[in-house]
Amino acid sequence: MCLTNDEESAVPATDLAAQRVHILYTDHHGWLYNWLRRKLGNTCDAADLAHDTFLRVMASRQIPLQLGEEPRALLTYIAKGLVIDHWRRQDVERAYLEALAHLPEAEVPSPETRLIIIDALMRIDAMLTSLSGRTREIFLLAQLDGLTLQQIAERTQTPVITVRRHIHKALVACMAVV
């Protein structure tokens, strides 16, 4: 269903955006859901990500005036990012649950606490991913291996002042996550 230019100008912008999303949804939701179901092999996750894809379109505040001849390209682009995020979350959750398996029963956190921790781990993962490879490497050498600035400088063959700058950049990124 397409509106003519005269009809479009008579409709308030918010109503027009809602109509565009409605048309996009009715025309392509089934296709997107099936594409995601094949990709994920899970109907529940496919339904969730299809829903999230349309939420992203609606939240973008810039619903394309003309979706063009390839609206599925837009939906696929958004959905691919959500699939990657989904897989990354599964990997983080799996690693966390494996670590919990080694704890005594009394020390295992509640499901609510686990969810909070997994969300925090996802934010940390996103922050680390946003850093350059060099900054991430230097930061992890300091935080996980406990190396001093001098030790990191020697290991990476980088001046101490540069090591300090990389760690500062990573710490600023950490503060942005909080």
C-alpha positions in Angstrom: 0.0 0.0 0.0 1.6 3.2 -1.1 0.4 6.7 -0.5 0.4 9.3 -3.2 2.3 12.6 -2.7 -1.1 14.4 -2.0 -2.1 11.8 0.5 1.3 11.8 2.1 1.3 15.6 2.7 -2.1 15.4 4.3 -1.0 12.9 6.9 0.9 14.1 10.1 4.5 12.9 10.1 4.0 10.6 13.1 1.1 8.9 11.5 3.0 8.6 8.2 6.0 7.0 10.0 3.6 4.6 11.8 2.0 3.7 8.4 5.5 3.1 6.9 6.5 0.8 9.8 3.1 -1.0 9.6 3.5 -1.6 5.9 7.1 -2.7 6.4 6.0 -5.1 9.1 3.1 -6.6 7.3 5.0 -7.0 4.1 8.2 -8.4 5.5 7.8 -9.8 9.0 7.1 -13.4 7.9 10.1 -13.4 5.6 12.4 -12.0 8.3 11.1 -14.4 10.9 11.8 -17.4 8.5 15.3 -16.0 7.6 16.1 -15.7 11.3 14.7 -19.1 12.1 17.0 -20.7 9.5 19.9 -18.7 10.7 19.4 -19.5 14.4 17.7 -22.9 14.3 15.3 -21.7 17.1 11.8 -20.4 16.6 11.7 -18.5 20.0 15.0 -16.6 19.3 13.9 -16.0 15.7 10.6 -14.4 16.9 12.5 -12.3 19.5 15.1 -11.0 17.1 12.4 -10.3 14.4 10.6 -8.3 17.0 13.8 -6.5 18.0 14.6 -5.7 14.4 11.3 -3.8 14.0 11.8 -2.1 17.3 15.2 -0.9 16.0 13.5 0.4 12.9 10.9 2.3 14.9 13.5 3.6 17.4 15.8 4.9 14.7 13.6 8.0 14.5 14.5 8.2 10.8 12.2 5.7 9.2 13.3 6.0 5.5 10.9 8.1 3.5 11.2 5.7 0.7 12.2 2.2 1.8 13.4 1.7 -1.8 13.1 -1.4 -3.8 15.1 -3.3 -1.2 13.5 -2.9 2.3 14.7 -6.4 3.1 18.3 -5.2 2.8 17.6 -2.8 5.7 15.9 -5.5 7.8 18.7 -7.9 7.0 21.4 -5.4 8.0 19.7 -4.7 11.3 18.9 -8.4 12.0 22.5 -9.5 11.2 23.8 -7.2 13.9 21.2 -8.5 16.4 22.2 -12.1 15.5 25.9 -11.3 16.1 24.9 -9.8 19.5 22.8 -12.8 20.3 25.7 -15.2 19.5 28.1 -13.1 21.5 25.8 -13.1 24.5 25.4 -16.9 24.2 29.2 -17.3 24.2 29.6 -15.0 27.3 26.7 -16.7 29.1 28.2 -20.2 28.3 31.6 -19.2 29.6 30.1 -17.7 32.7 28.0 -20.8 33.4 31.0 -23.0 32.9 32.9 -21.0 35.5 29.9 -21.3 37.9 30.0 -25.1 37.5 33.2 -25.1 39.5 31.8 -23.3 42.5 30.3 -25.0 45.5 26.5 -25.0 45.5 26.3 -22.5 48.4 28.3 -19.9 46.4 26.3 -20.1 43.2 24.5 -16.8 42.6 20.7 -16.6 42.3 19.2 -16.5 38.7 18.6 -12.7 39.2 22.2 -12.1 40.2 23.4 -14.3 37.3 21.4 -12.1 34.8 22.9 -8.9 36.3 26.4 -10.4 36.0 25.9 -11.5 32.4 24.6 -8.1 31.5 27.7 -6.5 33.1 29.9 -9.0 31.3 28.2 -8.1 28.0 28.9 -4.4 28.6 32.5 -5.2 29.4 32.8 -7.3 26.3 31.4 -4.5 24.1 33.7 -2.0 25.7 36.8 -4.2 25.1 35.6 -4.9 21.5 35.4 -1.1 20.9 39.0 -0.6 21.9 41.8 -0.9 19.3 43.7 -4.2 19.4 46.8 -2.6 20.8 44.9 -0.7 23.6 42.9 -3.9 24.5 46.1 -6.0 24.6 47.9 -3.5 26.9 44.9 -3.1 29.1 44.5 -6.8 29.5 48.2 -7.3 30.3 47.8 -4.8 33.1 44.4 -6.0 34.4 44.5 -9.7 33.9 48.2 -10.5 34.1 49.0 -7.8 36.6 52.0 -6.5 34.7 53.6 -3.1 35.5 53.9 -0.4 33.0 57.5 -1.2 32.6 56.9 -4.9 32.1 54.2 -4.2 29.5 56.5 -1.7 27.7 59.2 -4.4 27.5 56.8 -7.1 26.4 55.1 -5.0 23.7 58.2 -3.0 22.7 56.3 0.2 23.4 57.5 3.3 25.3 56.1 3.5 28.8 54.4 6.8 28.1 52.5 5.1 25.2 51.6 2.2 27.5 50.3 4.7 30.0 48.2 6.5 27.2 46.7 3.1 26.1 45.7 2.2 29.7 44.3 5.7 30.2 42.2 5.3 27.1 40.9 1.9 28.3 40.1 3.2 31.7 38.1 6.1 30.2 36.2 3.5 28.2 35.5 1.6 31.4 34.1 4.7 33.1 31.8 5.2 30.1 30.3 1.7 30.7 29.4 2.5 34.3 
